[in-house]
Amino acid sequence: KESAPALLSFVGRIAARFGLEVSEKVAAELVPVAGAVGGLTLNVLFSQHFQSLAEGHFVVRRLERKYGSEAVRQDYERVRSSA
């Protein structure tokens, strides 16, 4: 309830920037849309982040199966110390 007036004000400022007249009713109706867009954006960002982590994890697992975990760890430490 407390954030709704701030969000309505924000929507009004954006509309004014683009030269649009937005009534309070229309601005209030846009609040759920803005929330959905924000939620979608966060979901996409988190999905991309964790997909990237998973790819890295499984590359390391494949290398450990092929060369052994100790060899992979030693190479990782060598690369890390030279960076």
DSSP file (Angstrom, degrees, kcal/mol; ACC not computed):
  #  RESIDUE AA STRUCTURE BP1 BP2  ACC     N-H-->O    O-->H-N    N-H-->O    O-->H-N    TCO  KAPPA ALPHA  PHI   PSI    X-CA   Y-CA   Z-CA
    1    1 A K              0   0    0      0, 0.0     3,-0.2     0, 0.0     0, 0.0   0.000 360.0 360.0 360.0 -38.2    0.0    0.0    0.0
    2    2 A E     >  +     0   0    0      1,-0.2     4,-0.6     2,-0.2     0, 0.0   0.835 360.0  48.7 -73.0 -31.1    2.8    2.4    0.8
    3    3 A S  H  > S+     0   0    0      1,-0.2     4,-2.3     2,-0.1    -1,-0.2   0.669  92.4  79.7 -83.2 -15.3    4.7    1.8   -2.4
    4    4 A A  H  > S+     0   0    0     -3,-0.2     4,-2.7     1,-0.2     5,-0.2   0.921  91.5  48.7 -61.2 -46.8    1.7    2.2   -4.6
    5    5 A P  H  > S+     0   0    0      0, 0.0     4,-2.3     0, 0.0    -1,-0.2   0.902 112.4  49.6 -60.6 -38.0    1.7    6.1   -4.6
    6    6 A A  H  X S+     0   0    0     -4,-0.6     4,-2.2     2,-0.2    -2,-0.2   0.906 112.0  47.7 -65.4 -40.7    5.4    6.1   -5.4
    7    7 A L  H  X S+     0   0    0     -4,-2.3     4,-2.6     2,-0.2    -1,-0.2   0.891 110.9  51.0 -67.9 -39.1    4.9    3.7   -8.3
    8    8 A L  H  X S+     0   0    0     -4,-2.7     4,-2.2     2,-0.2    -2,-0.2   0.905 110.9  49.1 -63.2 -40.6    2.0    5.8   -9.6
    9    9 A S  H  X S+     0   0    0     -4,-2.3     4,-2.2    -5,-0.2    -2,-0.2   0.904 110.6  51.1 -64.1 -41.3    4.1    8.9   -9.4
   10   10 A F  H  X S+     0   0    0     -4,-2.2     4,-2.2     2,-0.2    -2,-0.2   0.922 110.2  48.1 -62.0 -46.3    6.9    7.0  -11.3
   11   11 A V  H  X S+     0   0    0     -4,-2.6     4,-2.4     1,-0.2    -1,-0.2   0.895 110.9  52.6 -62.0 -40.1    4.5    5.9  -14.0
   12   12 A G  H  X S+     0   0    0     -4,-2.2     4,-2.3     1,-0.2    -1,-0.2   0.891 108.7  49.3 -62.9 -40.2    3.2    9.5  -14.3
   13   13 A R  H  X S+     0   0    0     -4,-2.2     4,-1.9     2,-0.2    -2,-0.2   0.892 111.0  49.6 -67.0 -39.5    6.8   10.8  -14.7
   14   14 A I  H  X S+     0   0    0     -4,-2.2     4,-1.4     2,-0.2    -2,-0.2   0.930 111.6  48.7 -64.2 -44.3    7.6    8.3  -17.4
   15   15 A A  H  <>S+     0   0    0     -4,-2.4     5,-3.1     1,-0.2     3,-0.3   0.903 110.0  51.8 -62.2 -41.2    4.4    9.1  -19.3
   16   16 A A  H ><5S+     0   0    0     -4,-2.3     3,-1.3     1,-0.2    -1,-0.2   0.865 103.8  58.6 -64.2 -35.4    5.2   12.9  -19.0
   17   17 A R  H 3<5S+     0   0    0     -4,-1.9    -1,-0.2     1,-0.3    -2,-0.2   0.869 110.1  42.7 -60.7 -37.1    8.6   12.2  -20.4
   18   18 A F  T 3<5S-     0   0    0     -4,-1.4    -1,-0.3    -3,-0.3    -2,-0.2   0.321 120.2-109.2 -93.1   7.7    7.0   10.7  -23.6
   19   19 A G  T < 5S+     0   0    0     -3,-1.3     2,-0.4     1,-0.3    -3,-0.2   0.775  71.7 140.4  74.0  27.0    4.4   13.5  -23.8
   20   20 A L      < -     0   0    0     -5,-3.1     2,-0.6    -6,-0.2    -1,-0.3  -0.811  50.0-135.5-103.9 143.1    1.5   11.2  -22.8
   21   21 A E        -     0   0    0     -2,-0.4     2,-0.5    -5,-0.0    -9,-0.0  -0.872  26.7-175.5 -94.6 121.9   -1.3   12.2  -20.5
   22   22 A V        -     0   0    0     -2,-0.6     2,-0.1   -10,-0.1    -6,-0.1  -0.973  14.3-144.3-123.3 123.4   -2.0    9.4  -18.0
   23   23 A S     >  -     0   0    0     -2,-0.5     4,-2.4     1,-0.1     5,-0.2  -0.341  29.2-109.2 -76.8 165.9   -4.8    9.5  -15.6
   24   24 A E  H  > S+     0   0    0      1,-0.2     4,-2.4     2,-0.2     5,-0.2   0.866 119.6  54.8 -62.7 -35.7   -4.5    8.0  -12.1
   25   25 A K  H  > S+     0   0    0      2,-0.2     4,-1.8     1,-0.2    -1,-0.2   0.935 110.0  44.5 -63.8 -46.7   -6.8    5.2  -13.0
   26   26 A V  H  > S+     0   0    0      1,-0.2     4,-1.3     2,-0.2    -2,-0.2   0.907 113.0  51.7 -65.4 -40.7   -4.7    4.2  -16.0
   27   27 A A  H  X S+     0   0    0     -4,-2.4     4,-0.7     1,-0.2     3,-0.3   0.908 109.2  50.2 -61.8 -41.3   -1.5    4.5  -14.0
   28   28 A A  H >< S+     0   0    0     -4,-2.4     3,-0.6     1,-0.2    -1,-0.2   0.848 108.5  52.9 -65.9 -33.2   -3.0    2.2  -11.3
   29   29 A E  H 3< S+     0   0    0     -4,-1.8     4,-0.5     1,-0.2    -1,-0.2   0.753 104.7  56.4 -72.9 -23.1   -3.9   -0.3  -14.0
   30   30 A L  H 3X S+     0   0    0     -4,-1.3     4,-2.6    -3,-0.3    -1,-0.2   0.632  84.9  84.0 -82.3 -13.6   -0.4   -0.3  -15.2
   31   31 A V  H <X S+     0   0    0     -4,-0.7     4,-2.3    -3,-0.6    -1,-0.2   0.925  90.8  46.8 -58.6 -48.0    1.1   -1.3  -11.8
   32   32 A P  H  > S+     0   0    0      0, 0.0     4,-2.4     0, 0.0    -1,-0.2   0.880 112.0  52.1 -63.2 -33.8    0.5   -5.0  -12.3
   33   33 A V  H  > S+     0   0    0     -4,-0.5     4,-2.5     2,-0.2    -2,-0.2   0.927 109.3  49.0 -65.4 -43.8    2.0   -4.9  -15.8
   34   34 A A  H  X S+     0   0    0     -4,-2.6     4,-2.4     1,-0.2    -1,-0.2   0.893 111.4  50.6 -62.5 -39.1    5.1   -3.1  -14.4
   35   35 A G  H  X S+     0   0    0     -4,-2.3     4,-2.6    -5,-0.2    -1,-0.2   0.896 110.0  49.6 -64.4 -40.7    5.4   -5.8  -11.7
   36   36 A A  H  X S+     0   0    0     -4,-2.4     4,-2.6     2,-0.2    -2,-0.2   0.909 111.3  48.5 -65.7 -41.8    5.1   -8.6  -14.3
   37   37 A V  H  X S+     0   0    0     -4,-2.5     4,-2.3     2,-0.2    -2,-0.2   0.913 112.6  48.8 -64.8 -42.2    7.8   -7.0  -16.5
   38   38 A G  H  X S+     0   0    0     -4,-2.4     4,-2.2     2,-0.2    -2,-0.2   0.917 112.4  48.2 -62.9 -43.1   10.1   -6.6  -13.5
   39   39 A G  H  X S+     0   0    0     -4,-2.6     4,-2.5     1,-0.2    -2,-0.2   0.905 111.0  50.6 -63.7 -41.8    9.5  -10.2  -12.4
   40   40 A L  H  X S+     0   0    0     -4,-2.6     4,-2.5     2,-0.2    -2,-0.2   0.916 109.4  51.5 -61.0 -43.8   10.1  -11.4  -15.9
   41   41 A T  H  X S+     0   0    0     -4,-2.3     4,-2.4     1,-0.2    -2,-0.2   0.925 111.3  46.6 -61.0 -45.9   13.4   -9.5  -16.1
   42   42 A L  H  X S+     0   0    0     -4,-2.2     4,-2.7     1,-0.2     5,-0.2   0.911 111.5  51.7 -63.6 -41.9   14.6  -10.9  -12.8
   43   43 A N  H  X S+     0   0    0     -4,-2.5     4,-2.5     1,-0.2    -2,-0.2   0.915 110.9  47.7 -61.3 -43.3   13.7  -14.5  -13.8
   44   44 A V  H  X S+     0   0    0     -4,-2.5     4,-2.5     2,-0.2     5,-0.2   0.928 112.7  48.8 -64.0 -44.9   15.6  -14.1  -17.1
   45   45 A L  H  X S+     0   0    0     -4,-2.4     4,-2.3     1,-0.2    -2,-0.2   0.928 114.1  45.0 -62.4 -45.2   18.7  -12.7  -15.3
   46   46 A F  H  X S+     0   0    0     -4,-2.7     4,-2.7     2,-0.2     5,-0.3   0.904 112.4  52.2 -66.0 -39.9   18.7  -15.4  -12.7
   47   47 A S  H  X S+     0   0    0     -4,-2.5     4,-2.1    -5,-0.2    -2,-0.2   0.927 111.4  46.4 -61.5 -45.1   18.1  -18.2  -15.3
   48   48 A Q  H  X S+     0   0    0     -4,-2.5     4,-2.1     2,-0.2    -1,-0.2   0.907 113.0  50.4 -63.4 -41.9   21.0  -17.0  -17.4
   49   49 A H  H  X S+     0   0    0     -4,-2.3     4,-2.1    -5,-0.2    -2,-0.2   0.950 114.2  42.0 -62.1 -50.4   23.3  -16.7  -14.4
   50   50 A F  H  X S+     0   0    0     -4,-2.7     4,-2.3     1,-0.2    -1,-0.2   0.804 111.2  56.4 -72.5 -27.6   22.6  -20.2  -13.1
   51   51 A Q  H  X S+     0   0    0     -4,-2.1     4,-2.3    -5,-0.3    -1,-0.2   0.914 108.1  48.8 -64.2 -42.5   22.7  -21.7  -16.6
   52   52 A S  H  X S+     0   0    0     -4,-2.1     4,-2.1     2,-0.2    -2,-0.2   0.912 111.4  49.1 -63.5 -43.3   26.2  -20.2  -16.9
   53   53 A L  H  X S+     0   0    0     -4,-2.1     4,-2.4     1,-0.2    -1,-0.2   0.912 110.7  50.7 -62.1 -42.2   27.2  -21.7  -13.5
   54   54 A A  H  X S+     0   0    0     -4,-2.3     4,-2.5     2,-0.2     5,-0.2   0.903 108.2  51.8 -64.2 -41.3   25.9  -25.1  -14.4
   55   55 A E  H  X S+     0   0    0     -4,-2.3     4,-1.8     1,-0.2    -1,-0.2   0.935 111.5  47.2 -60.8 -45.7   27.8  -25.1  -17.7
   56   56 A G  H  X S+     0   0    0     -4,-2.1     4,-2.1     1,-0.2    -2,-0.2   0.906 111.3  52.1 -61.2 -42.0   31.0  -24.3  -15.9
   57   57 A H  H  X S+     0   0    0     -4,-2.4     4,-2.3     1,-0.2    -2,-0.2   0.925 111.3  45.3 -60.7 -46.6   30.3  -27.0  -13.3
   58   58 A F  H  X S+     0   0    0     -4,-2.5     4,-2.0     2,-0.2    -1,-0.2   0.776 109.0  55.9 -75.6 -24.2   29.7  -29.7  -15.8
   59   59 A V  H  X S+     0   0    0     -4,-1.8     4,-2.4    -5,-0.2    -1,-0.2   0.927 110.2  46.5 -66.2 -44.7   32.8  -28.7  -17.9
   60   60 A V  H  X S+     0   0    0     -4,-2.1     4,-2.5     1,-0.2    -2,-0.2   0.910 111.1  51.9 -63.6 -41.7   34.9  -29.1  -14.8
   61   61 A R  H  X S+     0   0    0     -4,-2.3     4,-2.1     2,-0.2    -1,-0.2   0.907 109.8  49.2 -60.9 -41.1   33.2  -32.5  -14.0
   62   62 A R  H  X S+     0   0    0     -4,-2.0     4,-1.9     1,-0.2    -2,-0.2   0.916 111.7  48.7 -65.0 -42.9   33.9  -33.8  -17.5
   63   63 A L  H  X>S+     0   0    0     -4,-2.4     4,-3.2     1,-0.2     5,-0.5   0.889 110.0  52.2 -63.9 -38.6   37.6  -32.7  -17.2
   64   64 A E  H  X5S+     0   0    0     -4,-2.5     4,-1.7     1,-0.2    -1,-0.2   0.883 109.5  49.0 -65.4 -38.0   37.9  -34.4  -13.8
   65   65 A R  H  <5S+     0   0    0     -4,-2.1    -1,-0.2    -5,-0.2    -2,-0.2   0.874 118.1  40.9 -67.2 -35.5   36.5  -37.6  -15.2
   66   66 A K  H  <5S+     0   0    0     -4,-1.9    -2,-0.2    -5,-0.2    -3,-0.2   0.913 134.6  14.8 -80.2 -44.0   38.9  -37.5  -18.1
   67   67 A Y  H  <5S-     0   0    0     -4,-3.2     4,-0.3    -5,-0.2    -3,-0.2   0.534 111.0-100.0-111.8  -9.8   42.1  -36.3  -16.4
   68   68 A G     X< -     0   0    0     -4,-1.7     4,-1.8    -5,-0.5     5,-0.2   0.134  28.7 -97.0  95.9 144.4   41.5  -36.8  -12.7
   69   69 A S  H  > S+     0   0    0      1,-0.2     4,-2.4     2,-0.2     5,-0.2   0.840 119.7  55.4 -67.3 -33.4   40.4  -34.2  -10.1
   70   70 A E  H  > S+     0   0    0      2,-0.2     4,-2.5     1,-0.2    -1,-0.2   0.911 107.7  48.5 -67.5 -41.2   43.9  -33.6   -8.8
   71   71 A A  H  > S+     0   0    0     -4,-0.3     4,-2.2     2,-0.2    -1,-0.2   0.903 113.3  47.9 -64.5 -41.0   45.3  -32.7  -12.3
   72   72 A V  H  X S+     0   0    0     -4,-1.8     4,-2.4     2,-0.2    -2,-0.2   0.914 112.0  49.6 -65.7 -42.7   42.4  -30.3  -12.9
   73   73 A R  H  X S+     0   0    0     -4,-2.4     4,-2.5     2,-0.2    -2,-0.2   0.909 110.6  50.0 -63.5 -42.4   42.8  -28.7   -9.4
   74   74 A Q  H  X S+     0   0    0     -4,-2.5     4,-2.2     2,-0.2    -1,-0.2   0.919 112.3  47.1 -63.2 -43.5   46.6  -28.2  -10.0
   75   75 A D  H  X S+     0   0    0     -4,-2.2     4,-2.5     2,-0.2     5,-0.2   0.897 111.2  52.3 -64.6 -39.0   46.0  -26.6  -13.4
   76   76 A Y  H  X S+     0   0    0     -4,-2.4     4,-2.8     1,-0.2    -2,-0.2   0.935 110.8  46.7 -61.3 -46.3   43.3  -24.4  -11.9
   77   77 A E  H  X S+     0   0    0     -4,-2.5     4,-2.3     2,-0.2    -1,-0.2   0.876 111.6  52.1 -64.0 -37.9   45.6  -23.2   -9.1
   78   78 A R  H  X S+     0   0    0     -4,-2.2     4,-1.3     2,-0.2    -2,-0.2   0.929 113.7  42.8 -63.9 -45.8   48.4  -22.6  -11.7
   79   79 A V  H  X S+     0   0    0     -4,-2.5     4,-0.9     1,-0.2    -2,-0.2   0.904 114.1  51.9 -66.4 -41.8   46.1  -20.5  -13.9
   80   80 A R  H  < S+     0   0    0     -4,-2.8     3,-0.5    -5,-0.2    -2,-0.2   0.890 109.5  48.8 -63.1 -40.3   44.6  -18.7  -10.9
   81   81 A S  H  < S+     0   0    0     -4,-2.3    -1,-0.2     1,-0.2    -2,-0.2   0.781 110.4  51.3 -73.6 -25.4   48.1  -17.8   -9.5
   82   82 A S  H  <        0   0    0     -4,-1.3    -1,-0.2     1,-0.2    -2,-0.2   0.635 360.0 360.0 -84.9 -13.0   49.3  -16.4  -12.8
   83   83 A A     <        0   0    0     -4,-0.9    -1,-0.2    -3,-0.5    -2,-0.2   0.471 360.0 360.0 -83.4 360.0   46.2  -14.2  -13.3
